[in-house]
Amino acid sequence: MNNTARDGLRAALAQRDAAESALESARQASARGRALIETITRQVEELDAASVRVASSMAAEMRAVIAAGSTPSVATNDREKTKNDVARTALDARRQAAEEIVGDFKAEEREREREVSDATAAVERAVRDILRVEAEAIAEKWAEVDLEARRLRIRLGVQGDPVWTAAGKSDAGCRATHQNFRDSDFGLQEQQAARAPWLEFSAALISDPDARLDFAGADRAIDEMRKERVARRAENERWTRGEAA
């Protein structure tokens, strides 16, 4: 388990949680601001309705006074109008201020949404990092096993080698020798190195029934050939990319 990748995910999750909390706070603030605007709007509507009622009442009173041959009191009418105008102006100012504040909260909300999006993307990257680490660990183990499997497989040689006929008597042997035939890296030099222990073993058995196969020297030689082949390929790739010194 890679602690660095896990720590990265923990940090990303904590950042996402903080961003989501900040977004929720911004959304609640925006909602409270919108509720305030709605309240002020209702108050303005109520004031406008009251103003209409006052105006209608004043018009009726003025009509009656004029019809009776008198002159209506302008001062009284002005006081009523001024009172409504002052109240309406105050409400309009409050609503304008609330709308500006809500605009600020909405801008903050959008910023918090961006932060949540970035934090979510960071979590996804951290998850992919952990998947990559785990996959690479498995791939590395597979490469080790695959190398060992090849080391065992090529010991069985190819057609014409002393062991080839014996290996072909079993299904596993047939599969192995068939893969050896298809193995483009199992060239003549490797084949000769893999063949040597069998030749030595066969010769020893003629006089020694306790003779044992010994692939130590052949394995070392084949490993050296493999390393040289890998080095040549890497050098060729550098030349191809124009990176050679």
C-alpha positions in Angstrom: 0.0 0.0 0.0 1.4 3.4 -1.0 0.9 5.8 2.0 1.8 8.9 -0.2 -1.1 8.2 -2.5 -3.4 7.5 0.4 -2.4 10.7 2.1 -3.0 12.6 -1.1 -6.6 11.2 -1.3 -7.2 12.0 2.4 -6.1 15.6 1.8 -8.3 15.8 -1.4 -11.3 14.5 0.5 -10.8 17.0 3.3 -10.5 19.8 0.8 -13.7 18.7 -1.0 -15.6 18.5 2.3 -14.4 22.0 3.2 -15.4 23.3 -0.2 -18.8 21.7 0.0 -19.4 23.2 3.4 -18.4 26.7 2.2 -20.7 26.3 -0.8 -23.6 25.3 1.4 -23.0 28.4 3.6 -22.9 30.6 0.6 -26.1 29.1 -0.7 -27.8 29.6 2.6 -26.7 33.2 2.7 -28.0 33.8 -0.8 -31.3 32.2 0.2 -31.6 34.5 3.3 -30.9 37.5 1.1 -33.5 36.5 -1.4 -36.0 36.0 1.4 -35.3 39.5 2.6 -35.9 40.9 -0.9 -39.2 39.1 -1.0 -40.2 40.5 2.3 -39.2 44.1 1.2 -41.1 43.6 -2.1 -44.2 42.6 -0.2 -43.9 45.6 2.0 -43.6 47.8 -1.1 -46.7 46.2 -2.6 -48.6 46.7 0.7 -47.4 50.4 0.8 -48.4 50.9 -2.8 -51.8 49.4 -2.1 -52.2 51.6 1.0 -51.2 54.6 -1.1 -53.8 53.8 -3.6 -56.4 53.5 -0.9 -55.3 56.8 0.7 -55.4 58.5 -2.7 -58.9 57.2 -3.4 -60.0 58.4 0.0 -58.4 61.8 -0.4 -60.0 62.2 -3.8 -63.4 61.4 -2.4 -62.9 63.9 0.5 -61.7 66.6 -1.9 -64.6 66.0 -4.2 -67.0 66.3 -1.3 -65.3 69.5 0.0 -65.2 71.1 -3.4 -68.8 70.1 -4.1 -69.8 71.8 -0.7 -68.2 75.0 -1.9 -65.1 74.9 0.1 -61.4 74.5 -0.6 -59.6 71.2 0.5 -56.6 71.5 2.8 -53.5 71.1 0.8 -51.3 70.6 3.8 -53.1 67.5 4.9 -52.8 66.0 1.5 -49.1 66.9 1.3 -48.4 65.3 4.7 -50.0 62.0 3.6 -48.1 62.0 0.3 -44.8 62.9 2.0 -45.3 60.1 4.5 -45.9 57.5 1.8 -43.0 58.9 -0.3 -40.6 58.6 2.6 -41.6 55.1 3.4 -41.4 54.0 -0.2 -38.0 55.6 -0.7 -36.7 53.8 2.4 -38.1 50.5 1.2 -36.6 51.0 -2.3 -33.2 51.8 -0.7 -33.4 48.7 1.5 -34.4 46.5 -1.5 -31.5 48.0 -3.6 -29.0 47.3 -0.8 -30.4 43.7 -0.4 -30.2 43.1 -4.1 -26.5 44.2 -4.2 -25.8 42.0 -1.2 -27.5 39.0 -2.8 -25.5 39.7 -6.0 -22.3 39.5 -3.9 -23.5 36.2 -2.3 -24.3 34.8 -5.7 -20.8 35.7 -6.9 -19.4 34.0 -3.8 -21.7 31.0 -4.4 -20.3 30.6 -8.0 -16.8 30.8 -6.6 -17.6 28.1 -4.0 -19.1 26.0 -6.8 -15.8 26.3 -8.8 -13.9 25.3 -5.7 -16.1 22.2 -5.2 -15.6 21.3 -8.8 -11.9 21.6 -8.5 -11.8 19.7 -5.2 -14.0 16.9 -6.8 -11.6 16.7 -9.7 -8.7 16.5 -7.2 -10.4 13.6 -5.5 -10.8 11.8 -8.8 -7.1 12.3 -9.6 -6.2 11.0 -6.2 -8.3 7.9 -6.7 -6.7 7.4 -10.1 -3.3 7.7 -8.4 -4.1 5.0 -6.0 -5.4 2.8 -8.7 -2.3 3.4 -10.7 -0.1 2.6 -7.7 -1.9 -0.7 -7.1 -1.9 -1.6 -10.8 1.8 -0.9 -11.1 2.5 -3.0 -8.0 0.6 -5.9 -9.6 2.3 -5.3 -13.0 5.7 -5.3 -11.3 5.0 -8.6 -9.6 3.6 -10.0 -12.9 6.8 -8.9 -14.7 8.9 -10.7 -12.1 6.8 -13.9 -12.4 6.7 -13.6 -16.2 10.5 -13.3 -16.4 10.9 -16.3 -14.2 8.3 -18.2 -16.3 10.3 -17.4 -19.4 13.5 -18.5 -17.7 12.0 -21.9 -17.0 10.3 -22.1 -20.4 13.3 -21.5 -22.6 15.2 -24.2 -20.7 13.1 -26.6 -22.8 14.7 -25.3 -26.0 13.4 -25.6 -29.5 13.1 -28.3 -32.1 16.4 -30.1 -32.5 17.5 -29.7 -28.9 18.1 -32.8 -26.8 15.1 -32.2 -24.6 12.6 -31.0 -27.3 11.1 -34.5 -28.0 10.8 -35.3 -24.4 9.1 -31.9 -23.6 6.7 -32.5 -26.5 5.2 -35.5 -24.7 3.1 -33.4 -22.3 0.6 -30.6 -23.0 2.5 -28.2 -20.8 5.7 -29.1 -22.7 4.0 -28.6 -26.0 2.8 -25.2 -25.0 6.2 -24.2 -23.7 8.2 -25.3 -26.8 5.6 -23.7 -29.0 6.0 -20.4 -27.2 9.8 -20.8 -27.5 9.4 -21.1 -31.2 7.3 -17.9 -31.2 9.6 -16.0 -28.8 11.5 -13.6 -31.1 14.0 -12.8 -28.3 14.9 -16.5 -28.0 17.6 -16.3 -30.6 20.5 -18.6 -31.6 22.8 -17.5 -28.8 20.2 -18.0 -26.1 19.2 -21.4 -27.7 22.8 -22.5 -27.6 23.1 -21.4 -23.9 19.9 -23.2 -23.0 21.0 -26.4 -24.9 24.4 -26.7 -23.1 23.1 -28.0 -19.7 21.1 -30.7 -21.5 24.0 -31.9 -23.5 26.2 -31.9 -20.4 23.5 -33.7 -18.4 23.0 -36.4 -21.2 26.7 -37.0 -21.4 27.1 -37.3 -17.6 24.2 -39.8 -17.3 26.1 -42.2 -19.5 28.5 -42.8 -16.7 26.8 -41.3 -13.6 23.2 -42.2 -12.7 23.2 -39.5 -10.0 24.1 -36.7 -12.4 21.9 -33.5 -12.0 20.9 -30.8 -14.3 22.6 -27.5 -13.6 21.3 -24.4 -15.3 23.1 -21.8 -13.1 25.7 -21.0 -15.8 23.2 -21.0 -18.6 20.8 -18.8 -16.6 23.5 -16.2 -16.0 24.5 -16.2 -19.6 21.0 -15.8 -20.8 20.3 -13.0 -18.3 23.4 -11.1 -19.6 22.1 -11.5 -23.1 18.7 -10.2 -22.1 20.3 -7.2 -20.4 22.4 -6.4 -23.4 19.3 -6.7 -25.7 17.3 -4.3 -23.4 20.2 -1.9 -23.4 20.5 -1.9 -27.2 16.8 -1.3 -27.6 16.9 1.6 -25.2 19.8 3.1 -27.1 18.0 2.6 -30.4 14.9 4.4 -29.0 17.1 7.3 -27.9 18.6 7.6 -31.3 15.1 7.4 -32.8 14.0 10.3 -30.6 17.1 12.2 -31.3 18.2 12.1 -27.6 21.6 10.5 -28.2 24.6 12.5 -26.9 
